[in-house]
Structures are given as C-alpha cells and as structure tokens.
C-alpha cells in the first residue's frame, strides 16, 4: 500500500520540479513539512523521496538535506554538444535557435508572468545594468553570466517547463553566444548603446504585459546581435565565431 502511495508522492514532487517550484540545487522541505503540504504520510513521503533519488532527480547530503539534482550535467557534456561548441558556424546557428525559443519565452512571460517573477526579473535586469555601466571593472565572463541570467529570468516567467528545461540544458552553448557578444560588441560604443536599449525595451515590454511587443523586442535583440557580429566579421575579415568557446569556463 505504501509503495502505491509513494509512487503518487514521487509523481507529485516530479511535477513540482518540472514546473520550477523546486529549482535545481534547491533544498526540499523536511519530511514533516512535505507530508503536511502534500497530504501524504511521512513513510510515504520518505519512500517517494527514495524513488526520486534512485531516478537521479534528487540527491541527499548527510547533515544538510535533500536537494534537486542538476538535471543537465550529462546533457551539457554530450559529445554532440561538445561538437557544436567546437564548430565556427555554431554561433550563428545558436542565435537562430535563441531567437525562436526566447522570442516565445518573452511572449509567454508577458502573458503568464507573476508578481514574483517580475521581482526576480527586475533584480536580474538591475544587476545587468550595473554590470553594463561598470564594463571596465567587470570581467567578461561575469558580465556574460549576468546577461544570461537576465534572459533566463524571462524564460522562467513563461511558466512553460519544457521550454525552460530546454534552455537550461543548453546553458554552456547559450553562454558562449552571450560571451561572443560581450567580447566583440561592448567595447564598441554604438553596439553597446544599441544592446542596452534593446535590453530595456525587452524588459519594459514583458513588465507591461505586452506579449507581441515583448516577442518583437526579443527577436530584434537577437537578430541585432547576429547582424552586428556579421558586420564586424566582414569588416575586419576575421572569425568572430572563434571567440565563442569557453574552454576555461564551467
């Protein structure tokens, strides 16, 4: 009997992970709290957690608790993704994929975003703005990660778990495209000012709950980065795409 109920507990927690209620790396509540909030007995909750640990969705650290496992560690290091990261043309291919996924993310975020989502988004946007204003004092890798975090906060507000997990599974590749933009564009004033403006438009469109405008802003931003990198590549006759690799980054 406990086994059947444990399957239901596991399914419920899986759903909470898929929906982003329990994020990667987050500590789960204690068994007693889970039992009360989910409406199952503590033995059933304990068995459900055991099942999820066996599936690799949870990890337990002695003395610290149970955490949501990093679901994308294996995906990020597959030979296929390593191959993509080594290819010069991948940068422009990746920007095309980002436009498809992040354009829809922005549209959905403007429709489905909650007040809590917008608080997090505002925090990420302000962190990025501070980074942009202190460009000479901030290392490129940190800047790229703040930029990526801002875009990811918009995807999180879309409340589409498949879309979110798809983007998270491509974190290293996505970071490489942001890194290329920071390295090649931010020291050129016209491009930097354009990107800053595009970020502001995207942020305001989502916050104003204007889905079509938000989608357009996301597309304009990513297409603008693509076009700017191509212009530089053509003008200077060098492969910008070689800058995308992140060998020294985790």
C-alpha positions as CSV (number, residue, x, y, z in Angstrom):
1,X,0.0,0.0,0.0
2,X,2.8,2.4,0.9
3,X,4.5,1.6,-2.4
4,X,1.5,2.7,-4.4
5,X,1.2,5.9,-2.4
6,X,4.9,6.5,-2.7
7,X,4.5,6.5,-6.5
8,X,1.9,9.2,-6.1
9,X,4.2,11.2,-3.9
10,X,7.1,10.9,-6.3
11,X,4.8,11.9,-9.2
12,X,3.7,15.0,-7.3
13,X,7.3,16.1,-6.5
14,X,8.3,15.4,-10.1
15,X,5.6,17.8,-11.2
16,X,6.8,20.4,-8.8
17,X,10.3,20.1,-10.2
18,X,9.1,20.2,-13.8
19,X,7.1,23.4,-13.0
20,X,10.1,25.0,-11.4
21,X,8.6,25.2,-7.9
22,X,11.6,23.2,-6.8
23,X,14.6,24.5,-8.7
24,X,17.9,22.8,-9.5
25,X,20.0,22.9,-6.4
26,X,17.2,23.9,-4.1
27,X,16.8,22.2,-0.8
28,X,13.5,20.4,-0.3
29,X,11.4,21.0,2.8
30,X,11.8,18.5,5.7
31,X,9.8,15.3,5.5
32,X,7.3,16.6,8.1
33,X,6.7,19.7,6.1
34,X,6.4,17.8,2.8
35,X,4.0,15.4,4.5
36,X,1.8,18.3,5.6
37,X,1.9,20.2,2.4
38,X,1.4,17.3,0.0
39,X,-1.2,15.5,2.2
40,X,0.7,12.1,2.5
41,X,2.0,10.2,5.4
42,X,5.7,10.6,6.4
43,X,6.5,7.0,5.5
44,X,5.0,7.5,2.0
45,X,6.9,10.8,1.6
46,X,10.1,9.1,2.7
47,X,9.6,6.3,0.2
48,X,8.7,8.7,-2.6
49,X,12.0,10.6,-2.0
50,X,13.9,7.4,-2.1
51,X,12.4,6.6,-5.5
52,X,13.3,10.0,-6.8
53,X,16.9,9.7,-5.6
54,X,17.1,6.4,-7.5
55,X,16.0,8.2,-10.7
56,X,18.7,10.8,-10.2
57,X,16.2,13.7,-9.7
58,X,17.2,14.2,-6.1
59,X,20.5,14.0,-4.1
60,X,20.9,13.8,-0.3
61,X,23.9,15.3,1.5
62,X,24.4,13.9,5.0
63,X,23.7,16.6,7.6
64,X,22.4,19.1,5.1
65,X,19.3,17.7,3.5
66,X,17.8,16.6,0.2
67,X,18.3,18.8,-3.0
68,X,17.1,18.8,-6.5
69,X,19.8,17.3,-8.7
70,X,21.5,19.1,-11.6
71,X,19.3,17.6,-14.3
72,X,21.5,18.9,-17.1
73,X,25.0,17.8,-16.2
74,X,25.0,14.9,-18.6
75,X,23.2,16.8,-21.4
76,X,25.8,19.7,-21.3
77,X,28.7,17.3,-21.8
78,X,27.4,15.0,-24.5
79,X,29.7,14.5,-27.5
80,X,27.1,16.2,-29.7
81,X,27.1,19.4,-27.7
82,X,30.9,19.4,-27.5
83,X,31.0,19.1,-31.3
84,X,28.6,22.0,-31.7
85,X,30.8,24.2,-29.4
86,X,33.9,23.5,-31.5
87,X,32.4,24.5,-34.8
88,X,32.8,28.0,-36.2
89,X,29.3,28.2,-37.7
90,X,27.6,27.2,-34.4
91,X,27.4,30.8,-33.1
92,X,25.0,32.0,-35.8
93,X,23.0,28.7,-35.7
94,X,22.7,29.2,-31.9
95,X,21.5,32.8,-32.3
96,X,18.8,31.5,-34.6
97,X,17.7,28.9,-32.0
98,X,17.8,31.5,-29.3
99,X,15.5,33.8,-31.3
100,X,13.0,31.0,-31.7
101,X,13.0,30.0,-28.1
102,X,13.5,33.3,-26.4
103,X,11.0,35.2,-28.6
104,X,8.3,32.8,-27.5
105,X,9.5,32.9,-23.9
106,X,9.2,36.7,-23.9
107,X,5.7,36.5,-25.3
108,X,4.5,33.9,-22.7
109,X,6.2,35.8,-19.9
110,X,4.2,38.9,-20.7
111,X,1.0,36.8,-20.5
112,X,1.8,34.4,-17.6
113,X,4.4,36.2,-15.5
114,X,3.5,36.7,-11.8
115,X,4.5,39.5,-9.5
116,X,7.1,37.2,-8.0
117,X,8.5,36.6,-11.5
118,X,8.7,40.3,-12.2
119,X,10.5,40.9,-8.9
120,X,13.2,38.4,-9.9
121,X,13.4,39.8,-13.4
122,X,13.8,43.3,-12.0
123,X,16.7,42.1,-9.8
124,X,18.4,40.4,-12.8
125,X,17.9,43.4,-15.0
126,X,19.3,45.8,-12.4
127,X,22.4,43.5,-11.9
128,X,22.9,43.6,-15.7
129,X,22.6,47.4,-15.8
130,X,25.1,47.8,-13.1
131,X,27.5,45.5,-15.0
132,X,27.0,47.4,-18.2
133,X,27.7,50.7,-16.5
134,X,30.9,49.3,-14.9
135,X,32.1,47.5,-18.0
136,X,35.8,48.2,-17.4
137,X,35.7,47.0,-13.8
138,X,33.9,43.6,-14.5
139,X,35.5,40.6,-16.1
140,X,33.9,39.4,-19.3
141,X,32.8,36.0,-18.0
142,X,30.9,37.5,-15.1
143,X,29.2,40.0,-17.4
144,X,28.1,37.3,-19.8
145,X,26.7,35.2,-16.9
146,X,24.7,38.2,-15.7
147,X,23.3,38.8,-19.2
148,X,22.4,35.1,-19.5
149,X,20.7,35.3,-16.1
150,X,18.5,38.2,-17.2
151,X,17.3,36.3,-20.3
152,X,16.7,33.1,-18.2
153,X,14.6,35.1,-15.8
154,X,12.3,35.9,-18.7
155,X,12.1,32.3,-19.7
156,X,11.3,31.3,-16.1
157,X,8.3,33.7,-16.2
158,X,6.9,31.9,-19.2
159,X,5.8,29.1,-17.0
160,X,6.5,26.5,-19.7
161,X,8.6,23.9,-18.0
162,X,9.6,22.2,-21.3
163,X,10.8,25.5,-22.7
164,X,12.7,26.3,-19.5
165,X,14.4,22.9,-19.2
166,X,15.4,23.1,-22.9
167,X,17.1,26.4,-22.4
168,X,18.7,25.3,-19.2
169,X,20.0,22.1,-20.9
170,X,21.8,24.4,-23.4
171,X,23.4,26.6,-20.8
172,X,27.0,26.3,-21.9
173,X,26.1,26.9,-25.6
174,X,23.9,29.8,-24.7
175,X,26.6,31.3,-22.6
176,X,29.0,31.0,-25.5
177,X,26.8,33.3,-27.6
178,X,26.5,35.8,-24.9
179,X,30.2,35.7,-24.3
180,X,30.8,36.4,-28.0
181,X,28.6,39.5,-27.9
182,X,30.2,40.8,-24.7
183,X,33.7,40.3,-26.1
184,X,33.1,41.7,-29.6
185,X,30.4,44.4,-29.2
186,X,30.6,46.0,-25.7
187,X,33.8,47.9,-26.4
188,X,32.2,49.5,-29.5
189,X,30.1,52.3,-28.2
190,X,27.3,52.2,-30.9
191,X,26.8,48.5,-30.5
192,X,26.8,48.7,-26.7
193,X,24.3,51.5,-26.7
194,X,22.0,49.5,-29.0
195,X,22.2,46.4,-26.9
196,X,21.5,48.4,-23.7
197,X,18.4,49.9,-25.4
198,X,17.2,46.5,-26.6
199,X,17.5,45.1,-23.1
200,X,15.5,48.0,-21.8
201,X,12.8,47.5,-24.4
202,X,12.5,43.8,-23.8
203,X,12.3,44.3,-20.0
204,X,9.7,47.0,-20.3
205,X,7.6,45.1,-22.8
206,X,7.4,42.0,-20.6
207,X,6.7,44.1,-17.5
208,X,4.0,46.0,-19.3
209,X,2.3,42.7,-20.3
210,X,2.5,43.4,-24.0
211,X,3.2,39.9,-25.5
212,X,3.5,40.9,-29.1
213,X,5.9,43.8,-28.3
214,X,7.9,41.5,-26.0
215,X,8.3,38.9,-28.7
216,X,9.4,41.6,-31.2
217,X,11.8,43.1,-28.7
218,X,13.4,39.7,-28.1
219,X,13.7,39.0,-31.8
220,X,15.1,42.4,-32.6
221,X,17.7,42.0,-29.8
222,X,19.0,38.6,-31.0
223,X,18.8,39.4,-34.7
224,X,20.6,42.7,-33.9
225,X,23.5,40.8,-32.2
226,X,23.7,38.4,-35.2
227,X,23.8,41.2,-37.7
228,X,26.4,43.2,-35.6
229,X,28.7,40.2,-35.4
230,X,28.5,39.6,-39.1
231,X,29.3,43.2,-39.8
232,X,32.4,43.1,-37.7
233,X,33.4,39.8,-39.1
234,X,33.1,41.1,-42.7
235,X,34.8,44.5,-41.9
236,X,37.7,43.0,-40.1
237,X,37.9,39.8,-42.1
238,X,38.3,37.6,-39.0
239,X,36.3,34.8,-37.5
240,X,34.3,36.3,-34.6
241,X,32.9,32.8,-34.1
242,X,36.2,31.6,-32.7
243,X,35.6,33.8,-29.7
244,X,32.6,31.8,-28.6
245,X,34.5,29.0,-27.0
246,X,34.5,28.8,-23.2
247,X,37.3,26.3,-22.6
248,X,38.2,27.8,-19.2
249,X,34.5,28.1,-18.0
250,X,32.4,25.5,-16.2
